[in-house]
Amino acid sequence: EPLNDLSNVFDAASDPVRMYLREIGQVPLLSADDEVRLAKAINKGMEAEERLSNNGSLPP
């Protein structure tokens, strides 16, 4: 009986992992070009945030 209890605990703990792996498998990966575009967009957003927090000007 104790072994059954352990297997139930293991199954309960692994269900979220299985669910996570199943979910990430449904999301398409980015191509190299998409990664570059995303990085550039992130950088532009960070620069815009910095400009807004510095009253419209970037630091030297």
PDB file of N, CA, C and O in Angstrom:
ATOM      1  N   GLU A   1       0.821  -1.219   0.000  1.00  0.00           N
ATOM      2  CA  GLU A   1       0.000   0.000   0.000  1.00  0.00           C
ATOM      3  C   GLU A   1       0.854   1.269   0.000  1.00  0.00           C
ATOM      4  O   GLU A   1       0.520   2.194  -0.741  1.00  0.00           O
ATOM      5  N   PRO A   2       1.943   1.377   0.787  1.00  0.00           N
ATOM      6  CA  PRO A   2       2.748   2.602   0.759  1.00  0.00           C
ATOM      7  C   PRO A   2       3.301   2.911  -0.631  1.00  0.00           C
ATOM      8  O   PRO A   2       3.425   4.080  -0.998  1.00  0.00           O
ATOM      9  N   LEU A   3       3.635   1.875  -1.412  1.00  0.00           N
ATOM     10  CA  LEU A   3       4.138   2.119  -2.764  1.00  0.00           C
ATOM     11  C   LEU A   3       3.067   2.754  -3.644  1.00  0.00           C
ATOM     12  O   LEU A   3       3.368   3.609  -4.477  1.00  0.00           O
ATOM     13  N   ASN A   4       1.835   2.341  -3.462  1.00  0.00           N
ATOM     14  CA  ASN A   4       0.743   2.952  -4.225  1.00  0.00           C
ATOM     15  C   ASN A   4       0.607   4.423  -3.882  1.00  0.00           C
ATOM     16  O   ASN A   4       0.354   5.250  -4.758  1.00  0.00           O
ATOM     17  N   ASP A   5       0.776   4.753  -2.598  1.00  0.00           N
ATOM     18  CA  ASP A   5       0.689   6.149  -2.183  1.00  0.00           C
ATOM     19  C   ASP A   5       1.785   6.972  -2.856  1.00  0.00           C
ATOM     20  O   ASP A   5       1.537   8.088  -3.312  1.00  0.00           O
ATOM     21  N   LEU A   6       3.000   6.419  -2.919  1.00  0.00           N
ATOM     22  CA  LEU A   6       4.105   7.132  -3.557  1.00  0.00           C
ATOM     23  C   LEU A   6       3.860   7.328  -5.046  1.00  0.00           C
ATOM     24  O   LEU A   6       4.158   8.392  -5.588  1.00  0.00           O
ATOM     25  N   SER A   7       3.322   6.319  -5.706  1.00  0.00           N
ATOM     26  CA  SER A   7       3.077   6.465  -7.138  1.00  0.00           C
ATOM     27  C   SER A   7       1.992   7.498  -7.397  1.00  0.00           C
ATOM     28  O   SER A   7       2.045   8.205  -8.404  1.00  0.00           O
ATOM     29  N   ASN A   8       1.008   7.598  -6.509  1.00  0.00           N
ATOM     30  CA  ASN A   8      -0.023   8.631  -6.656  1.00  0.00           C
ATOM     31  C   ASN A   8       0.576  10.017  -6.488  1.00  0.00           C
ATOM     32  O   ASN A   8       0.213  10.943  -7.213  1.00  0.00           O
ATOM     33  N   VAL A   9       1.490  10.167  -5.537  1.00  0.00           N
ATOM     34  CA  VAL A   9       2.150  11.452  -5.327  1.00  0.00           C
ATOM     35  C   VAL A   9       2.981  11.803  -6.553  1.00  0.00           C
ATOM     36  O   VAL A   9       2.961  12.945  -7.012  1.00  0.00           O
ATOM     37  N   PHE A  10       3.711  10.827  -7.085  1.00  0.00           N
ATOM     38  CA  PHE A  10       4.532  11.076  -8.270  1.00  0.00           C
ATOM     39  C   PHE A  10       3.666  11.476  -9.460  1.00  0.00           C
ATOM     40  O   PHE A  10       3.987  12.426 -10.174  1.00  0.00           O
ATOM     41  N   ASP A  11       2.567  10.750  -9.674  1.00  0.00           N
ATOM     42  CA  ASP A  11       1.674  11.079 -10.785  1.00  0.00           C
ATOM     43  C   ASP A  11       1.108  12.486 -10.636  1.00  0.00           C
ATOM     44  O   ASP A  11       1.028  13.223 -11.618  1.00  0.00           O
ATOM     45  N   ALA A  12       0.718  12.864  -9.438  1.00  0.00           N
ATOM     46  CA  ALA A  12       0.164  14.201  -9.208  1.00  0.00           C
ATOM     47  C   ALA A  12       1.220  15.269  -9.465  1.00  0.00           C
ATOM     48  O   ALA A  12       0.909  16.332 -10.001  1.00  0.00           O
ATOM     49  N   ALA A  13       2.473  14.992  -9.084  1.00  0.00           N
ATOM     50  CA  ALA A  13       3.545  15.969  -9.274  1.00  0.00           C
ATOM     51  C   ALA A  13       3.945  16.070 -10.741  1.00  0.00           C
ATOM     52  O   ALA A  13       4.353  17.141 -11.192  1.00  0.00           O
ATOM     53  N   SER A  14       3.840  14.991 -11.486  1.00  0.00           N
ATOM     54  CA  SER A  14       4.273  15.018 -12.878  1.00  0.00           C
ATOM     55  C   SER A  14       3.183  15.531 -13.819  1.00  0.00           C
ATOM     56  O   SER A  14       3.485  15.912 -14.950  1.00  0.00           O
ATOM     57  N   ASP A  15       1.942  15.550 -13.385  1.00  0.00           N
ATOM     58  CA  ASP A  15       0.872  16.053 -14.251  1.00  0.00           C
ATOM     59  C   ASP A  15       1.107  17.494 -14.696  1.00  0.00           C
ATOM     60  O   ASP A  15       0.944  17.779 -15.882  1.00  0.00           O
ATOM     61  N   PRO A  16       1.482  18.416 -13.810  1.00  0.00           N
ATOM     62  CA  PRO A  16       1.752  19.780 -14.273  1.00  0.00           C
ATOM     63  C   PRO A  16       2.906  19.835 -15.277  1.00  0.00           C
ATOM     64  O   PRO A  16       2.885  20.639 -16.209  1.00  0.00           O
ATOM     65  N   VAL A  17       3.902  18.986 -15.084  1.00  0.00           N
ATOM     66  CA  VAL A  17       5.031  18.952 -16.019  1.00  0.00           C
ATOM     67  C   VAL A  17       4.554  18.465 -17.383  1.00  0.00           C
ATOM     68  O   VAL A  17       4.888  19.051 -18.413  1.00  0.00           O
ATOM     69  N   ARG A  18       3.786  17.409 -17.381  1.00  0.00           N
ATOM     70  CA  ARG A  18       3.244  16.898 -18.649  1.00  0.00           C
ATOM     71  C   ARG A  18       2.370  17.946 -19.327  1.00  0.00           C
ATOM     72  O   ARG A  18       2.449  18.144 -20.540  1.00  0.00           O
ATOM     73  N   MET A  19       1.542  18.612 -18.538  1.00  0.00           N
ATOM     74  CA  MET A  19       0.666  19.640 -19.091  1.00  0.00           C
ATOM     75  C   MET A  19       1.501  20.775 -19.694  1.00  0.00           C
ATOM     76  O   MET A  19       1.203  21.254 -20.788  1.00  0.00           O
ATOM     77  N   TYR A  20       2.544  21.202 -18.979  1.00  0.00           N
ATOM     78  CA  TYR A  20       3.427  22.271 -19.473  1.00  0.00           C
ATOM     79  C   TYR A  20       4.095  21.856 -20.783  1.00  0.00           C
ATOM     80  O   TYR A  20       4.104  22.623 -21.746  1.00  0.00           O
ATOM     81  N   LEU A  21       4.647  20.662 -20.821  1.00  0.00           N
ATOM     82  CA  LEU A  21       5.327  20.196 -22.032  1.00  0.00           C
ATOM     83  C   LEU A  21       4.358  20.090 -23.203  1.00  0.00           C
ATOM     84  O   LEU A  21       4.710  20.416 -24.337  1.00  0.00           O
ATOM     85  N   ARG A  22       3.153  19.638 -22.933  1.00  0.00           N
ATOM     86  CA  ARG A  22       2.150  19.539 -23.986  1.00  0.00           C
ATOM     87  C   ARG A  22       1.787  20.938 -24.511  1.00  0.00           C
ATOM     88  O   ARG A  22       1.641  21.137 -25.717  1.00  0.00           O
ATOM     89  N   GLU A  23       1.645  21.893 -23.597  1.00  0.00           N
ATOM     90  CA  GLU A  23       1.279  23.257 -23.994  1.00  0.00           C
ATOM     91  C   GLU A  23       2.389  23.945 -24.785  1.00  0.00           C
ATOM     92  O   GLU A  23       2.111  24.591 -25.796  1.00  0.00           O
ATOM     93  N   ILE A  24       3.650  23.818 -24.339  1.00  0.00           N
ATOM     94  CA  ILE A  24       4.725  24.499 -25.075  1.00  0.00           C
ATOM     95  C   ILE A  24       4.961  23.858 -26.435  1.00  0.00           C
ATOM     96  O   ILE A  24       5.479  24.504 -27.345  1.00  0.00           O
ATOM     97  N   GLY A  25       4.586  22.597 -26.576  1.00  0.00           N
ATOM     98  CA  GLY A  25       4.709  21.929 -27.864  1.00  0.00           C
ATOM     99  C   GLY A  25       3.732  22.460 -28.895  1.00  0.00           C
ATOM    100  O   GLY A  25       3.903  22.213 -30.088  1.00  0.00           O
ATOM    101  N   GLN A  26       2.712  23.184 -28.461  1.00  0.00           N
ATOM    102  CA  GLN A  26       1.704  23.719 -29.379  1.00  0.00           C
ATOM    103  C   GLN A  26       2.065  25.107 -29.891  1.00  0.00           C
ATOM    104  O   GLN A  26       1.424  25.611 -30.813  1.00  0.00           O
ATOM    105  N   VAL A  27       3.080  25.728 -29.307  1.00  0.00           N
ATOM    106  CA  VAL A  27       3.472  27.082 -29.700  1.00  0.00           C
ATOM    107  C   VAL A  27       4.610  26.992 -30.716  1.00  0.00           C
ATOM    108  O   VAL A  27       5.636  26.370 -30.438  1.00  0.00           O
ATOM    109  N   PRO A  28       4.441  27.603 -31.887  1.00  0.00           N
ATOM    110  CA  PRO A  28       5.510  27.518 -32.888  1.00  0.00           C
ATOM    111  C   PRO A  28       6.757  28.274 -32.435  1.00  0.00           C
ATOM    112  O   PRO A  28       6.670  29.303 -31.765  1.00  0.00           O
ATOM    113  N   LEU A  29       7.911  27.744 -32.815  1.00  0.00           N
ATOM    114  CA  LEU A  29       9.177  28.392 -32.485  1.00  0.00           C
ATOM    115  C   LEU A  29       9.415  29.570 -33.420  1.00  0.00           C
ATOM    116  O   LEU A  29       8.888  29.607 -34.531  1.00  0.00           O
ATOM    117  N   LEU A  30      10.212  30.529 -32.962  1.00  0.00           N
ATOM    118  CA  LEU A  30      10.571  31.677 -33.796  1.00  0.00           C
ATOM    119  C   LEU A  30      11.683  31.280 -34.759  1.00  0.00           C
ATOM    120  O   LEU A  30      12.556  30.479 -34.426  1.00  0.00           O
ATOM    121  N   SER A  31      11.636  31.850 -35.951  1.00  0.00           N
ATOM    122  CA  SER A  31      12.751  31.676 -36.886  1.00  0.00           C
ATOM    123  C   SER A  31      13.858  32.643 -36.463  1.00  0.00           C
ATOM    124  O   SER A  31      13.643  33.506 -35.611  1.00  0.00           O
ATOM    125  N   ALA A  32      15.028  32.497 -37.055  1.00  0.00           N
ATOM    126  CA  ALA A  32      16.142  33.404 -36.732  1.00  0.00           C
ATOM    127  C   ALA A  32      15.768  34.844 -37.078  1.00  0.00           C
ATOM    128  O   ALA A  32      16.067  35.765 -36.319  1.00  0.00           O
ATOM    129  N   ASP A  33      15.112  35.036 -38.224  1.00  0.00           N
ATOM    130  CA  ASP A  33      14.686  36.388 -38.618  1.00  0.00           C
ATOM    131  C   ASP A  33      13.663  36.957 -37.640  1.00  0.00           C
ATOM    132  O   ASP A  33      13.708  38.139 -37.297  1.00  0.00           O
ATOM    133  N   ASP A  34      12.741  36.106 -37.195  1.00  0.00           N
ATOM    134  CA  ASP A  34      11.742  36.558 -36.221  1.00  0.00           C
ATOM    135  C   ASP A  34      12.404  36.966 -34.904  1.00  0.00           C
ATOM    136  O   ASP A  34      11.998  37.943 -34.275  1.00  0.00           O
ATOM    137  N   GLU A  35      13.422  36.214 -34.495  1.00  0.00           N
ATOM    138  CA  GLU A  35      14.136  36.560 -33.259  1.00  0.00           C
ATOM    139  C   GLU A  35      14.799  37.926 -33.378  1.00  0.00           C
ATOM    140  O   GLU A  35      14.760  38.724 -32.441  1.00  0.00           O
ATOM    141  N   VAL A  36      15.411  38.195 -34.535  1.00  0.00           N
ATOM    142  CA  VAL A  36      16.073  39.486 -34.754  1.00  0.00           C
ATOM    143  C   VAL A  36      15.046  40.606 -34.718  1.00  0.00           C
ATOM    144  O   VAL A  36      15.266  41.632 -34.074  1.00  0.00           O
ATOM    145  N   ARG A  37      13.913  40.413 -35.415  1.00  0.00           N
ATOM    146  CA  ARG A  37      12.853  41.434 -35.415  1.00  0.00           C
ATOM    147  C   ARG A  37      12.330  41.681 -34.010  1.00  0.00           C
ATOM    148  O   ARG A  37      12.111  42.827 -33.618  1.00  0.00           O
ATOM    149  N   LEU A  38      12.131  40.615 -33.257  1.00  0.00           N
ATOM    150  CA  LEU A  38      11.640  40.751 -31.885  1.00  0.00           C
ATOM    151  C   LEU A  38      12.647  41.496 -31.015  1.00  0.00           C
ATOM    152  O   LEU A  38      12.265  42.364 -30.230  1.00  0.00           O
ATOM    153  N   ALA A  39      13.924  41.165 -31.147  1.00  0.00           N
ATOM    154  CA  ALA A  39      14.962  41.842 -30.357  1.00  0.00           C
ATOM    155  C   ALA A  39      15.011  43.328 -30.681  1.00  0.00           C
ATOM    156  O   ALA A  39      15.153  44.157 -29.782  1.00  0.00           O
ATOM    157  N   LYS A  40      14.893  43.672 -31.966  1.00  0.00           N
ATOM    158  CA  LYS A  40      14.901  45.086 -32.358  1.00  0.00           C
ATOM    159  C   LYS A  40      13.681  45.813 -31.801  1.00  0.00           C
ATOM    160  O   LYS A  40      13.789  46.953 -31.348  1.00  0.00           O
ATOM    161  N   ALA A  41      12.530  45.163 -31.832  1.00  0.00           N
ATOM    162  CA  ALA A  41      11.311  45.781 -31.294  1.00  0.00           C
ATOM    163  C   ALA A  41      11.425  45.979 -29.784  1.00  0.00           C
ATOM    164  O   ALA A  41      10.982  46.997 -29.253  1.00  0.00           O
ATOM    165  N   ILE A  42      12.016  45.011 -29.099  1.00  0.00           N
ATOM    166  CA  ILE A  42      12.216  45.137 -27.647  1.00  0.00           C
ATOM    167  C   ILE A  42      13.146  46.304 -27.355  1.00  0.00           C
ATOM    168  O   ILE A  42      12.877  47.106 -26.460  1.00  0.00           O
ATOM    169  N   ASN A  43      14.242  46.405 -28.107  1.00  0.00           N
ATOM    170  CA  ASN A  43      15.186  47.511 -27.899  1.00  0.00           C
ATOM    171  C   ASN A  43      14.530  48.864 -28.136  1.00  0.00           C
ATOM    172  O   ASN A  43      14.743  49.803 -27.369  1.00  0.00           O
ATOM    173  N   LYS A  44      13.730  48.965 -29.198  1.00  0.00           N
ATOM    174  CA  LYS A  44      13.026  50.223 -29.468  1.00  0.00           C
ATOM    175  C   LYS A  44      12.080  50.561 -28.319  1.00  0.00           C
ATOM    176  O   LYS A  44      11.979  51.719 -27.913  1.00  0.00           O
ATOM    177  N   GLY A  45      11.400  49.566 -27.806  1.00  0.00           N
ATOM    178  CA  GLY A  45      10.493  49.788 -26.683  1.00  0.00           C
ATOM    179  C   GLY A  45      11.225  50.230 -25.433  1.00  0.00           C
ATOM    180  O   GLY A  45      10.748  51.097 -24.701  1.00  0.00           O
ATOM    181  N   MET A  46      12.385  49.635 -25.185  1.00  0.00           N
ATOM    182  CA  MET A  46      13.177  50.025 -24.015  1.00  0.00           C
ATOM    183  C   MET A  46      13.692  51.453 -24.162  1.00  0.00           C
ATOM    184  O   MET A  46      13.715  52.210 -23.191  1.00  0.00           O
ATOM    185  N   GLU A  47      14.106  51.823 -25.379  1.00  0.00           N
ATOM    186  CA  GLU A  47      14.554  53.200 -25.621  1.00  0.00           C
ATOM    187  C   GLU A  47      13.403  54.180 -25.434  1.00  0.00           C
ATOM    188  O   GLU A  47      13.587  55.254 -24.861  1.00  0.00           O
ATOM    189  N   ALA A  48      12.222  53.818 -25.911  1.00  0.00           N
ATOM    190  CA  ALA A  48      11.055  54.693 -25.756  1.00  0.00           C
ATOM    191  C   ALA A  48      10.702  54.854 -24.280  1.00  0.00           C
ATOM    192  O   ALA A  48      10.367  55.950 -23.831  1.00  0.00           O
ATOM    193  N   GLU A  49      10.778  53.772 -23.540  1.00  0.00           N
ATOM    194  CA  GLU A  49      10.501  53.844 -22.099  1.00  0.00           C
ATOM    195  C   GLU A  49      11.503  54.766 -21.408  1.00  0.00           C
ATOM    196  O   GLU A  49      11.135  55.569 -20.551  1.00  0.00           O
ATOM    197  N   GLU A  50      12.768  54.641 -21.789  1.00  0.00           N
ATOM    198  CA  GLU A  50      13.807  55.479 -21.185  1.00  0.00           C
ATOM    199  C   GLU A  50      13.587  56.953 -21.536  1.00  0.00           C
ATOM    200  O   GLU A  50      13.745  57.832 -20.689  1.00  0.00           O
ATOM    201  N   ARG A  51      13.219  57.210 -22.803  1.00  0.00           N
ATOM    202  CA  ARG A  51      12.939  58.590 -23.214  1.00  0.00           C
ATOM    203  C   ARG A  51      11.778  59.165 -22.421  1.00  0.00           C
ATOM    204  O   ARG A  51      11.839  60.310 -21.972  1.00  0.00           O
ATOM    205  N   LEU A  52      10.736  58.393 -22.248  1.00  0.00           N
ATOM    206  CA  LEU A  52       9.571  58.868 -21.499  1.00  0.00           C
ATOM    207  C   LEU A  52       9.915  59.147 -20.042  1.00  0.00           C
ATOM    208  O   LEU A  52       9.426  60.111 -19.453  1.00  0.00           O
ATOM    209  N   SER A  53      10.756  58.301 -19.468  1.00  0.00           N
ATOM    210  CA  SER A  53      11.110  58.515 -18.065  1.00  0.00           C
ATOM    211  C   SER A  53      12.109  59.656 -17.897  1.00  0.00           C
ATOM    212  O   SER A  53      12.282  60.161 -16.788  1.00  0.00           O
ATOM    213  N   ASN A  54      12.778  60.074 -18.994  1.00  0.00           N
ATOM    214  CA  ASN A  54      13.720  61.204 -18.960  1.00  0.00           C
ATOM    215  C   ASN A  54      13.138  62.434 -19.642  1.00  0.00           C
ATOM    216  O   ASN A  54      13.880  63.260 -20.174  1.00  0.00           O
ATOM    217  N   ASN A  55      11.836  62.559 -19.629  1.00  0.00           N
ATOM    218  CA  ASN A  55      11.145  63.707 -20.238  1.00  0.00           C
ATOM    219  C   ASN A  55      11.478  63.892 -21.714  1.00  0.00           C
ATOM    220  O   ASN A  55      11.669  65.018 -22.175  1.00  0.00           O
ATOM    221  N   GLY A  56      11.548  62.796 -22.448  1.00  0.00           N
ATOM    222  CA  GLY A  56      11.703  62.892 -23.893  1.00  0.00           C
ATOM    223  C   GLY A  56      13.114  62.906 -24.419  1.00  0.00           C
ATOM    224  O   GLY A  56      13.301  63.006 -25.631  1.00  0.00           O
ATOM    225  N   SER A  57      14.122  62.809 -23.569  1.00  0.00           N
ATOM    226  CA  SER A  57      15.493  62.826 -24.088  1.00  0.00           C
ATOM    227  C   SER A  57      16.260  61.609 -23.597  1.00  0.00           C
ATOM    228  O   SER A  57      16.080  61.154 -22.468  1.00  0.00           O
ATOM    229  N   LEU A  58      17.115  61.096 -24.463  1.00  0.00           N
ATOM    230  CA  LEU A  58      17.976  59.979 -24.088  1.00  0.00           C
ATOM    231  C   LEU A  58      19.224  60.510 -23.398  1.00  0.00           C
ATOM    232  O   LEU A  58      19.683  61.608 -23.711  1.00  0.00           O
ATOM    233  N   PRO A  59      19.774  59.750 -22.473  1.00  0.00           N
ATOM    234  CA  PRO A  59      21.025  60.186 -21.839  1.00  0.00           C
ATOM    235  C   PRO A  59      22.160  60.172 -22.856  1.00  0.00           C
ATOM    236  O   PRO A  59      22.098  59.432 -23.838  1.00  0.00           O
ATOM    237  N   PRO A  60      23.201  60.985 -22.633  1.00  0.00           N
ATOM    238  CA  PRO A  60      24.322  61.059 -23.598  1.00  0.00           C
ATOM    239  C   PRO A  60      25.049  59.743 -23.745  1.00  0.00           C
ATOM    240  O   PRO A  60      26.006  59.648 -24.513  1.00  0.00           O
TER     241      PRO A  60
END
